[in-house]
């Protein structure tokens, strides 16, 4: 059986919200909530937190150990080599890429993308090439062989920093597929990732209403909350995603 490894890139140095991955959210670091949610996936065999060798990122390693998931420390800027190192160390056949700023990542959506990948027989599947899901439910799935190939081919700084950029910029070299959101998840206007203080304010509002210790927030309840309280979406509606 192919081993499915979810690799989460995480570091303390964020230009817009430094230390965001360990910010307290209802008594737990944001990254711990993310891990809890990934553990509910039916398709992940192993979760690996891929951080850097910098001293300032040691707390992320400590958190990974506390959450009882694996970790890997590599280059700060060459995230592609960090992913490859993590994939090699934990014998990944299939890699799920998730970023650490998504404390509402949905295990059901993640499994949907993985299952699509397994059936489609392509190199790369995501739910982000065409934006139909809220930003913050982003999942990418690809093979170890594809990652290795990208690492050999990609030389520019952007492609080394943004792990999968080379794949979807070169459809002549890699076969690609995209998963489209169904109602009520078809809200590409929503931003439920955390990159700025405003994003975190919104996340705290959602967690204060819906989080119950010992469980995870159901993403359907999040969608219902936005339907009942549309003003919530205005908290961070003006935030623009950083351009590649």
C-alpha positions, 0 to 999 in steps of 0.5 A, a space after each residue: 500500500 502506498 504511504 500517504 504523508 501529510 507534510 505541514 510547512 510551519 515556521 515562526 517567521 511570518 512577515 505579516 503576523 510573526 509567531 502566528 502558528 503558535 498564537 493561542 486559540 481557545 487555550 491551545 496553539 493554532 498549530 495544535 488545532 490544525 494537527 487535531 483536525 488532520 488526525 481526523 482524516 481517514 486517508 493520512 498515514 502520517 503527519 509531519 511538521 516541516 519546519 526550519 533549522 533556525 533556533 527560533 523554530 525549536 518551539 514548533 518541534 516541541 509542539 510536534 512532539 507534544 502533539 505526537 506527530 513527526 517533524 523535520 527541520 530543513 531550509 527556511 527559504 528552500 521549502 521545496 528541499 524541506 518537503 523533499 527531505 521530509 518525504 524521504 525521511 518518512 518514506 512518503 509515496 503520496 504527499 498531501 501539502 497543507 500550510 500551517 495557517 489553516 486552523 479550520 482545514 477540513 479532514 473531509 475535504 482533504 480526504 475528498 481531494 486525496 480520493 480524487 487523486 487516487 482515482 484520477 491517475 494524475 501527477 497533481 490534484 488540488 482544490 486551489 487551481 480554480 478557487 471554489 472553496 474558501 481560502 483556508 481549506 486548501 489541499 494539494 496532493 501529489 506523488 513523491 516522484 513528482 516532487 523529486 522531479 520538480 526538485 531536479 527541474 526547478 531552479 528559480 527562487 519562487 519555485 523553490 519557495 512555493 513547493 508546487 508552483 512549478 507543477 501547475 505552471 508546467 502542465 506540459 510536464 505534469 498532469 493536473 486536476 482540480 476538485 470543485 466545491 459543492 454547496 455549502 462549501 462553494 464560498 471562494 469569497 471567504 477567507 478562513 486562513 490566518 495571515 494577518 491580525 484581522 484574519 486571527 480576529 475572525 478565527 478567534 470569533 469562530 472558535 469562541 462560538 463553535 469550539 468545544 474542547 476535546 473535539 474539532 469544529 465541523 466545517 458545516 457549522 462554520 458555513 452555517 455561522 457565516 450564513 447566520 452572521 454575514 458580517 463576520 466575513 467583513 472582518 478580513 474581506 479587505 485582506 489581499 493574499 500575498 502574490 507569488 
